[in-house]
Amino acid sequence: MSMAAEPNELRDDVLNGLQLSTQLERVWRTPSGLFGALMSVDHKVVGRRYIVTAFAFLLLGGVLAILMRVQLAGPEKTFLSADKYNQIFTMHGSTMMFLFAVPVMEAFAVYLVPLMVGTRNIAFPRLNAFSYWMFLFGGCFLWISFLFNVGPDVGWFAYVPLSNLQFTPTKRADVWAQMITFTEVAALAVSVEIVVTVFKLRAPGMTLDRIPLFVWAMLVTSFLVMFAMPSIMVASTSLILDRLVNTRFYDPSSGGHPLLWQHLFWFFGHPEVYIIFIPGTGMVSAILATFARRPVIGYPVIILSLIATGFLSFGLWVHHMFVTGLPQLGAGLFTASSMLIAVPSGLQIFCWLATLWDGRPVYRTPLLFVIGFIVIFVLGGLSGVMVASVPIDTQVHDTYFVVAHFHYVLIGGAVFPLLGAVYYWLPKITGRMLSERLGRWNFWLAFVGFNIAFFPMHILGLIGMPRRVYTYTAEMDWAHLNLLSSGGALLFALSFALLLVNVIYSLRKGELAGDNPWSASTLEWATTSPPPPQGFDRIPVVKHRDPLWADGESLPVVAGLSVERREVLLTSLAEAEPQIREASPEPSIWPLLTAVATTVFFIGSIFTPWAVLWGTPPMAVTLIGWFWPTGSKEDEE
Amino acid sequence: MRQTIVRSVAELPTYGYGPRSGPWWGAMGFMALEGMGFAIAIGAYLYLYAVNPNWPIGALPPDLWPGTTETAVYLLSIIPNEITNRAAHRQDLAKVRAGLVVMALIGIALLVLRGFEFAHLNTRWDNSAYGSIVWLILGLHTTHLATDVGDTVVLAVLMFTRHAKPRRFSDVTDNVFYWNFVVLAWLPLYVLLDWVPRL
């Protein structure tokens, strides 16, 4: 092993203060200009783009929700045609799940995890840039198709035989399936980056039991993505093959089976719920500790709960299929496991309540959203235990009861913590505080609006209203509750408009945040707001689970990394002992070009199988361009 | 915040091998998720096998010779692969070059054999669900094989250029590592594709 310690290389142990910051900034900054921006591999730049893009898709998905609520506000409305309605509910579900909920959580992780573990960039920064472009192109592909009336209309889980060529002869189902491929490639890439960042790039001394809970949550989530998403990729690929080259996976006349689709989809689809929810719990733990002014009670219990939830989430998928005629033993088993998963979630809730109980809570906006989360998520969890039982599920399957249940779980379990996270971490990202006054309005509008919009759906479901109907007749007696629900949806939408106003106001006139506006304990608050391109001037040394509360005014750091080129510190997996000073990649245009080549390949291959042939060489060329050494200093050691 | 330097890392090396290095863990991550992809595909095969009274559907089982020859080549390829690995750890450039060329040639030979295997499956992808899943699984593995061969060829070329610097030896060991995954993934697929239809 070469020591490669060039005697005349400038290191961070000889520079100090402003000189050190300026030099590091010069080395780590994203090049200027449009071309420079397209080359960026800075996790903060990519993370910011990821967050903004995911919120843009939230806005689009939200507009679709409002359109649906207008259509359903009264009986036999003609605001939307049945065909448009089918496209809109499919687009709403697909956008929210694949273009908002999963990516936004990964986006926050891309931005925060490297800062929270005390390093300078995410592992595999070019893969990170590639992942963002794939996500963006996949999302645009779906939405542009929708604008040209080729939006998918087969529901967000695209069951066969409806999505077969026979019943969907247009390209609508292919658009859905290939959008999946785009977003899964993006999500899988980010997951590997997060795992390696957490395993290898932690600051010295950040042993496994000192990792912040949000980082633990993202680590578990990343493993869930890695083991769940291959299933949906096999599913979407086989569906496209059935539609394009006449394979027979889902054709019962040739030995195929429609239930194979449901198994493949839900083997991914159930863990997907936890892929969205577990990051939310991580956000809750981070926010709670800061605003309860004490560490979260039961750190090991929470971590073990996260891991247990991760494992159990792979044993539940069949509860989506209770009405498909399963053997009774199977139904019983999956009922039991569906109820079992309430246990680790319950444990976490009790840990959080105990933390609030024992702390000295400061009720700022982020904490309000956390409390809203606890209320709504517990309600969603309770209706979840209800539908885990086969007789109840059989009764309410495909009704608005289920719609109410999963919106309580997903909005309560993920969106409320996320909004709390926006109020909590945006000051770090932009350097400016959000308005507390608008924040409180935002919270109460969201909380009240959400419940008015979704609680009546429980009742609508119980009295028989099926999901995915574009209208209903007056004699069904569903009109009042639907009108109430639509009114609530408007209030809920208004709360997001208020958030947007608050963000714009904050960017222009918000109070300056300073390094650590909330007096929080984790490392991202040890650097400036917004953080410099290098993240930290020197890599911190961690001696405590809550370093900023334990270390007082002075941060212990290591020195000896290069300030002439991009270098990060690799540490050992369990003990976080320093091992290697490793080069970190320079900005590059190749990830974007690779993403363009991959996009041509993916979109081409829903039209002709030959795209696999002519689409591969450009991908190979761009990949070689990506990996070929540029002759820069760190490549040549 | 004020900083107190408590430790120097100036003497640490700038690259390493195996679990000490970042790319090794990256390769591990991708193997885990790709391995999951194979597991899911195997699950789909067994599901279709379970729900169909006749298996294979309307076809003879695949001819044994291409798959069996491949399996033998895969297993034997571990030897030159490991020799390359050790040469890379010793930073023996001449041996690494030779090893990469040999591994690239073995990979190309396996791609040719793979062509014969497709031709001797005795079914087409559009004949039945059996044909579909067999082609999907073989296609999935062929993608991995082709990717690794491409990677090996590029790395072999690179090691003949001025870029063949010490840190590239770590890349060679990661390439070796990934090849072992391609071999390991093949073994259950061989049993599944060639022997399960004969049960």
Boltz contact constraints between the chains, C-beta under 6 A:
constraints:
  - contact:
      token1: [A, 1]
      token2: [B, 13]
      max_distance: 6.0
  - contact:
      token1: [A, 2]
      token2: [B, 166]
      max_distance: 6.0
  - contact:
      token1: [A, 3]
      token2: [B, 13]
      max_distance: 6.0
  - contact:
      token1: [A, 4]
      token2: [B, 14]
      max_distance: 6.0
  - contact:
      token1: [A, 11]
      token2: [B, 10]
      max_distance: 6.0
  - contact:
      token1: [A, 123]
      token2: [B, 22]
      max_distance: 6.0
  - contact:
      token1: [A, 124]
      token2: [B, 26]
      max_distance: 6.0
  - contact:
      token1: [A, 188]
      token2: [B, 33]
      max_distance: 6.0
  - contact:
      token1: [A, 192]
      token2: [B, 26]
      max_distance: 6.0
  - contact:
      token1: [A, 192]
      token2: [B, 29]
      max_distance: 6.0
  - contact:
      token1: [A, 195]
      token2: [B, 29]
      max_distance: 6.0
  - contact:
      token1: [A, 196]
      token2: [B, 22]
      max_distance: 6.0
  - contact:
      token1: [A, 196]
      token2: [B, 25]
      max_distance: 6.0
  - contact:
      token1: [A, 196]
      token2: [B, 26]
      max_distance: 6.0
  - contact:
      token1: [A, 199]
      token2: [B, 25]
      max_distance: 6.0
  - contact:
      token1: [A, 200]
      token2: [B, 22]
      max_distance: 6.0
  - contact:
      token1: [A, 200]
      token2: [B, 25]
      max_distance: 6.0
  - contact:
      token1: [A, 226]
      token2: [B, 32]
      max_distance: 6.0
  - contact:
      token1: [A, 226]
      token2: [B, 33]
      max_distance: 6.0
  - contact:
      token1: [A, 227]
      token2: [B, 36]
      max_distance: 6.0
  - contact:
      token1: [A, 230]
      token2: [B, 33]
      max_distance: 6.0
  - contact:
      token1: [A, 230]
      token2: [B, 36]
      max_distance: 6.0
  - contact:
      token1: [A, 230]
      token2: [B, 37]
      max_distance: 6.0
  - contact:
      token1: [A, 230]
      token2: [B, 40]
      max_distance: 6.0
  - contact:
      token1: [A, 231]
      token2: [B, 40]
      max_distance: 6.0
  - contact:
      token1: [A, 234]
      token2: [B, 40]
      max_distance: 6.0
  - contact:
      token1: [A, 234]
      token2: [B, 41]
      max_distance: 6.0
  - contact:
      token1: [A, 246]
      token2: [B, 126]
      max_distance: 6.0
  - contact:
      token1: [A, 247]
      token2: [B, 125]
      max_distance: 6.0
  - contact:
      token1: [A, 247]
      token2: [B, 132]
      max_distance: 6.0
  - contact:
      token1: [A, 248]
      token2: [B, 128]
      max_distance: 6.0
  - contact:
      token1: [A, 248]
      token2: [B, 129]
      max_distance: 6.0
  - contact:
      token1: [A, 248]
      token2: [B, 132]
      max_distance: 6.0
  - contact:
      token1: [A, 249]
      token2: [B, 129]
      max_distance: 6.0
  - contact:
      token1: [A, 249]
      token2: [B, 132]
      max_distance: 6.0
  - contact:
      token1: [A, 254]
      token2: [B, 128]
      max_distance: 6.0
  - contact:
      token1: [A, 254]
      token2: [B, 129]
      max_distance: 6.0
  - contact:
      token1: [A, 255]
      token2: [B, 52]
      max_distance: 6.0
  - contact:
      token1: [A, 255]
      token2: [B, 57]
      max_distance: 6.0
  - contact:
      token1: [A, 255]
      token2: [B, 128]
      max_distance: 6.0
  - contact:
      token1: [A, 255]
      token2: [B, 129]
      max_distance: 6.0
  - contact:
      token1: [A, 255]
      token2: [B, 130]
      max_distance: 6.0
  - contact:
      token1: [A, 256]
      token2: [B, 129]
      max_distance: 6.0
  - contact:
      token1: [A, 257]
      token2: [B, 51]
      max_distance: 6.0
  - contact:
      token1: [A, 260]
      token2: [B, 47]
      max_distance: 6.0
  - contact:
      token1: [A, 526]
      token2: [B, 1]
      max_distance: 6.0
  - contact:
      token1: [A, 538]
      token2: [B, 3]
      max_distance: 6.0
  - contact:
      token1: [A, 541]
      token2: [B, 6]
      max_distance: 6.0
  - contact:
      token1: [A, 553]
      token2: [B, 2]
      max_distance: 6.0
  - contact:
      token1: [A, 554]
      token2: [B, 2]
      max_distance: 6.0
  - contact:
      token1: [A, 554]
      token2: [B, 4]
      max_distance: 6.0
  - contact:
      token1: [A, 555]
      token2: [B, 1]
      max_distance: 6.0
  - contact:
      token1: [A, 555]
      token2: [B, 3]
      max_distance: 6.0
  - contact:
      token1: [A, 556]
      token2: [B, 4]
      max_distance: 6.0
  - contact:
      token1: [A, 556]
      token2: [B, 6]
      max_distance: 6.0
  - contact:
      token1: [A, 557]
      token2: [B, 3]
      max_distance: 6.0
  - contact:
      token1: [A, 557]
      token2: [B, 5]
      max_distance: 6.0
  - contact:
      token1: [A, 558]
      token2: [B, 7]
      max_distance: 6.0
  - contact:
      token1: [A, 558]
      token2: [B, 9]
      max_distance: 6.0
  - contact:
      token1: [A, 559]
      token2: [B, 5]
      max_distance: 6.0
  - contact:
      token1: [A, 559]
      token2: [B, 8]
      max_distance: 6.0
  - contact:
      token1: [A, 560]
      token2: [B, 8]
      max_distance: 6.0
  - contact:
      token1: [A, 560]
      token2: [B, 9]
      max_distance: 6.0
  - contact:
      token1: [A, 560]
      token2: [B, 10]
      max_distance: 6.0
  - contact:
      token1: [A, 578]
      token2: [B, 9]
      max_distance: 6.0
  - contact:
      token1: [A, 578]
      token2: [B, 12]
      max_distance: 6.0
  - contact:
      token1: [A, 579]
      token2: [B, 20]
      max_distance: 6.0
  - contact:
      token1: [A, 580]
      token2: [B, 12]
      max_distance: 6.0
  - contact:
      token1: [A, 580]
      token2: [B, 13]
      max_distance: 6.0
  - contact:
      token1: [A, 580]
      token2: [B, 16]
      max_distance: 6.0
  - contact:
      token1: [A, 581]
      token2: [B, 12]
      max_distance: 6.0
  - contact:
      token1: [A, 581]
      token2: [B, 14]
      max_distance: 6.0
  - contact:
      token1: [A, 624]
      token2: [B, 154]
      max_distance: 6.0
  - contact:
      token1: [A, 629]
      token2: [B, 163]
      max_distance: 6.0
  - contact:
      token1: [A, 636]
      token2: [B, 165]
      max_distance: 6.0
  - contact:
      token1: [A, 637]
      token2: [B, 14]
      max_distance: 6.0
  - contact:
      token1: [A, 637]
      token2: [B, 165]
      max_distance: 6.0
  - contact:
      token1: [A, 637]
      token2: [B, 167]
      max_distance: 6.0
